[in-house]
Amino acid sequence: MPEGPVALPDGKLALVEMGHARKSLTIVSPDGSRDRLCRHGGDPNGLAIDGDGCFWMAGGPGGSVTRIAPTGELLMNISPDHGRGFLFPNDLAFGPDGYLYLTDSGIDLRLMQPGSGGSFRNLPYDGSVYRIDPQTGKVIDRLACGLQFTNGIAFGPSGDLYFNETLTGIVYRIAGDGTVGAYANVIRSPNDSFKGPDGMAFAADGTLYCSVLGEGHICVVAPGGKIVDRLATNGSMPTNVAFHLTEQLIYVTEAATGSVEVITTGRTGLALHAPSLDR
C-alpha cells in the first residue's frame, strides 16, 4: 500500500509502504527497481524531505513523526506533549517559515478495522493540523481540530496552507491572517462510503492536484477553487500525488493496485519548501 511520494533530485522516487508485510521507507528507481531504505515500524503514511536530504515520516513507531537520515538511520522521534499522542499521523509539508506541518486524521486505526463494530461515520474523529518546530521536535500549536479524517496537506504559491477532510470532501485553506475557509469540494458523488480527498500537490501556476480515494481520479482544481478536470487512475484508490522535479507529470501512489502511476499534466510542479536544519 504505497503512500507519500516525494521526487528526489537524482531522478528516484521516495515513498512509504503501509502494508503490514512492508512498513518501510522505499526508494524507487526510474527502471522500477526498489530499495527498502529502512523499516522502523509504526504505520508509515506521509513523507516529506528537508534541505539536508533527510526524510520526515508520519506514522513512525508509536504513532510518531520521525526524521530519517538519507542512509536510513533514525535521527528524531516526535510525539506531542499536550496530553495525548497523535492519533493517526497522516501527511506532512514544510512551510515557507521553516516549520513542519502535519495532518492527524484524528482516529485510532484499530477502530477502523473490519469487525471493530459501528459505522465509519459514527466514529469519534478529532482530526487536527499541527505545526512542529523541526529543530527541537516540539509541537508549536494546533491550527485546526475536530475534523472528520484530516488528510492531505500542501502549501500554495502565495504561502497559504491547504489541507483536506476526507469524509466531507472539503479542501480547506488557511490564509496568511489565520482565517480558515472551504476552498473546494473534490468528491464527485455523495459520500456514502469511505472515500474522499487524500494527498495533494500544487503546480507552479496555483492549480491543485488532489487524489480522491475511492473514486479513482485526481481532481484538478484551478486557482480560486473551481474544478476543471478529473484525471482517471487505473485503480480506485489513489492515495497521494507528487510532481516530477523537472518534467510536466505527476507520480500517483495507488493502493488498490499497489503501484505508482505516472500522469502527464502539462504543468510544472511548484517547488516544495525544504529547509536545511544542519547548518
N, C-alpha and C positions, 0 to 999 in steps of 0.2 A: 504494500500500500504506500506508494510514493507521495511525498508532500514537500513543500518548502523549497522549490528550485531556486538556485542562485547561479547566474552565469559567472564564470571565472575568467580572468584575463588571459589564461593560456588556452582558451577555447573549450575547456571542460565545463561540466555542469555539476554542481554540488546539490544534493538533495538528502532528505531523510526518508527512512523506510519505517513505517509504523507497525508492520505486521509482527506478530509475536515471535516468529522464527528469525526475524532480522533485527529490528530495533536498532538501526545503525545510521551513521552518517556515511553516505556513499558518494564517491566521485565517479561520474560517468564520462568517458572519453568520447570524442566525435565518432569513433568507429563502433560505439555501443558497448565496449568493454567496461567493466565496473571494478572499482577498488573500494572495499568497505574500510573506510579510514579508521573508524572506531565504533565500539558498541559499549556505551557507558550505562545502559539500562534506561529505565523510565519508559515514557511513551513519546518518543520524538515526533514533533509535529511541524513546527515552524523553524525557519533558518534565516539568518542574516550574516553579513560579513563586515568586519571593520577594516580600517585602513592599514592594519598590520597583517592582514590575511588570516586573522583568527575568525572562527565561526562562533556564532551565538545561536544556541539551540533552545527552543521552547519544548518543554516536556522531558527534561532530564530526570535523573534519579530523584524519587520522592516528589515528583511534580514541580521540579525546579526549572530555572533558566541557567544554562551553563555556557561558559566561554571555553572554546576548544582550540588548541594550537593547530597550525597547519599540519603538524605531524600526528595529530590525534590525541595529544596529551590534554587531560582535563586541567584547566587553569583556574576556573572560578565556578562556584555553585551558588546561585542566588535563590533565596526564598524570602518572602516578605516577613516583616516583624511587627505587623499591625494586629496580631491576634488570631490570624488564620493563615494557612498556606494558600498558594494558588490552587484553584480547584481543577482547572484544565488549561494550562498554558497553551496558546494556540499559535498566533502569528506574531512576527517581530518586524520592526523597521527602525532604523536610526533616523533621527530628525535633524534639521539644519542647525539645531542648538547643541548637537553632540550627544544628546540623551538617547536612550534606548526606549522605544515604546512597544508595549506588549498588550495583546488581547488575551483575556482569560475568559473562556466560554462560560464559566460560572456553574458548572455541574460536575459532580463526581462521575467519572466514566462508568463506574460499576453500576450506577443507577440506570444506565442506558443499554446495558447488555440484555440480550434475549433472555426471557424468563425472570427478569428482575421485577416484573409486575408494573401495571399502570401505563398510561399513555404518555408518549414523549411530550405532549403538550401540557401535561399536568405535573411535570417535574419542577422542583424548586430552583429554577435558574436565577443566578445572580451574576450575570456577565459583566465584565469590567474592562476598562482600558487603564493601564498603568504607565507611569513614567519612571524610568530607572536611571540612576547615575552609574554608567558602566565603569567608571574609575573606582568607585567604592563598593559597588554591588548593592547599594541601598535603594529601596523603593522610595521615590521622592513624593509622589502623590497618585491619587486615583482620580482620573479625569472623568470617568463615567461609570455607572453601576446600574444594577437592576435590569440588565439586558437579557434577551432570550437567545442565548448562544452567540456571544460575540465571536467574530471570526477574522476575516481578512483585515489588513491594515496597510496603509500606504500614504506617502506624502505627495501632494500635487506640486506643480511648478511654482506656485506662489508661496509655498511653505505651509499651506493648510493641511491639517491631518484628517484623513478619511478612514473610517472603519465601518464594518457592516455587522448586521444582526441576521443570522441565518433564518430563524423561524418566521420573521416578518418580511424578509426580502429587502429590507431597507439598507441603503448605504448612507451613513451619516457623515457630516463634515463639521470639524471644529475649526472655526475661523480664528484669525490672529488675535481677536479680542476675547477669545474663550467661549463664545456662544456656540451652541450645538444645534444643528438643524438637519432635517432629512434632505438628502441630495438627490436620490433616485431610488426606485424600487425595481429590482432586476429580475424578479421571477416572472415567468410567462403566464402561469395559471395559479389558481388558489392553492395555498399551501396546505393540502390535505394529507401530505406525507412528509417525512423528514427530508427536506430539500431547501435550497436557498443559496445565497452568496457565500463563497468561500474565499480563497486567496485572490488578490488583485494587484495590478501594476499599471502605472501611468506611462503613456507615450509622452515624448517631449512637448508635443503641442497641447497637452492637457486632456487628451482622450483617455478614458479609463477603460481597462480591460478587466472584467470580473468573471471568474469562473462560477458557474451556477451548478452546484452539486445536486444531483438527482434529476436535472433537466437536460443534461448533455450538451451544454453550449457555453461559449464565452460571450457574455453580454458586453457590447461596445457602447459606451456612454460618452456623448460629446460634452465638451466644456459647457457647463450650465445645467447638466443633468438629463438631457434628452437622450433616450435610447435610439441609436441609429443603425444597429446591426446585431445579429446573433450568429456567431461562428460555431457551427456544429462540430462536436468532438466525436471520435469513434466509439467512445464509451459514454455511459450515462452519468459517470461520477467524476467529472473534472474537479480536482481539489485545489489547484493553485496555478499561477502563471508568472512567468518571468521573461523579460525581454533579453534577446541576444545583445551583446555589448556593441556590436558594430553593424549587424545586418538587420533588416526590417522584418523581423519574425519574432514569435514568442514560443517559449517552451511551455507545455502544459502537462502537469502531472495528472494521471488518470487512474483512479483507484479500481474501477471495475475491471480494467484490463491489465492493471499493474504495469503501466507503460508511461513513456514520455512521448507526447505528440509534438510535432513542430508545425506551426501555422504561420503563413505569410500574412503580414498586416499592412504593408505599405507605409508604415510609420516607424520612426526610430524611437527607441525607449528613452525615458527620462533617466538621467544618471542618478544612481542611488547615493544617498549620504553614507559616508564610510569614514568616520573619524579615526584618527590614529591615537591610541591610548598609551603607547610605549615610549613616546618621546619625552 
